[in-house]
Amino acid sequence: MFSGVQEILVLVIIILGILFLPRILNRGQENRPAAASPAFTLSGRMRLALAASVIWPALIAAFLQPWKQDLITFLYVGPGPVVVLWIVYWVITGFKNK
């Protein structure tokens, strides 16, 4: 009878220890400074472009199934436009920064 109750009490003590022990140990320490911001942040448009760069070839691969048919057609229609658009973006960004 007591083994079931003891197991439950042990679990409660472990969970309370996980929740409260870090708070108790950090009381004497000073607050740490916030982490430095990353070197660059991605805008919403850039995130959309990256997502589209992954989704477009995946959709074309599902539609054309290059493992069954012609691989060259898939390369022209799938990753080809993505690579060309990123190259154009890279060139335009280079001219804007200069």
C-alpha positions in Angstrom: 0.0 0.0 0.0 2.8 2.5 0.8 4.8 1.8 -2.2 2.4 3.5 -4.6 2.1 6.5 -2.3 5.8 6.7 -1.9 6.4 6.6 -5.6 4.0 9.5 -6.1 5.7 11.5 -3.4 9.1 10.8 -4.9 7.8 12.1 -8.3 6.3 15.2 -6.7 9.6 15.9 -4.9 11.6 15.5 -8.1 9.2 17.8 -10.1 9.3 20.4 -7.3 13.1 20.1 -7.2 13.3 20.7 -11.0 11.1 23.7 -10.8 12.3 25.4 -7.6 16.0 24.4 -7.2 17.3 26.6 -10.0 15.5 29.6 -8.6 16.8 29.0 -5.1 20.4 28.6 -6.4 20.3 31.8 -8.5 19.1 34.1 -5.7 22.6 35.2 -4.7 23.9 35.8 -8.2 23.6 39.0 -10.2 21.5 39.1 -13.3 23.4 38.2 -16.4 23.4 40.7 -19.3 21.2 39.9 -22.2 22.7 38.0 -25.1 24.1 40.1 -27.8 21.9 40.5 -30.9 22.9 38.6 -34.0 25.1 40.1 -36.6 22.2 40.4 -39.0 18.4 39.8 -38.8 16.2 38.4 -41.5 13.4 40.6 -42.7 10.0 39.1 -43.5 10.6 39.4 -47.2 13.9 37.5 -46.9 12.3 34.8 -44.8 9.6 34.5 -47.5 12.2 34.3 -50.2 14.1 31.6 -48.4 11.0 29.6 -47.8 9.9 29.9 -51.4 13.4 28.8 -52.4 12.9 25.5 -50.6 9.2 25.0 -51.4 9.4 25.7 -55.1 11.9 22.9 -56.0 10.1 20.5 -53.6 6.7 21.1 -55.3 8.2 20.8 -58.8 9.9 17.6 -57.7 6.6 16.2 -56.5 4.9 17.2 -59.7 7.6 16.1 -62.3 9.0 13.2 -60.3 12.6 13.5 -61.8 13.6 10.1 -60.4 11.2 8.5 -62.8 11.5 10.9 -65.8 13.8 13.4 -67.3 16.2 15.0 -64.7 17.2 17.9 -67.0 13.6 19.2 -67.3 13.4 19.2 -63.5 16.7 21.2 -63.2 15.4 23.8 -65.6 12.0 24.2 -64.0 12.8 23.5 -60.3 16.1 24.8 -58.9 17.0 26.7 -62.1 14.7 29.7 -61.5 15.6 29.8 -57.9 19.3 30.0 -58.6 18.8 32.6 -61.3 16.6 34.8 -59.0 19.1 34.6 -56.2 21.9 35.6 -58.6 19.9 38.6 -59.8 19.2 39.6 -56.2 22.9 39.3 -55.4 23.9 41.5 -58.3 21.2 44.1 -57.6 22.2 44.3 -53.9 25.8 44.7 -55.0 25.0 47.7 -57.2 22.8 49.3 -54.4 25.6 49.0 -51.9 28.2 50.6 -54.2 
